[in-house]
């Protein structure tokens, strides 16, 4: 009987956790979509992603459950950063 009560309590907590994870993921995706639509892939989005990367709680959430929207925007910004670096390197080489 004690095992049954513990199992039930655990299942309730796990269901609540799953619901919280789903809601948090939706809120993060909505925030990223909002920033992308309103400001484009500019500094505001970069600042938001940078601040997320500084938060140990956000990083723990993202590493545990992930978020497709976050991954897409983060990958896009990484590619943009690499493109900018390559362009700067090319300009420097052309000036020689």
Buried (B, 14 or more C-beta within 10 A) or exposed (E): EEEEEEEEEEEEEEEEEEEEEEEBBEEBBEBBEEBBEEBEEEEBBBEBBEEBEEEEEBEEBBEEEEBEBBEEBBEBBEEEEEEEEEEEEEEEEEEE
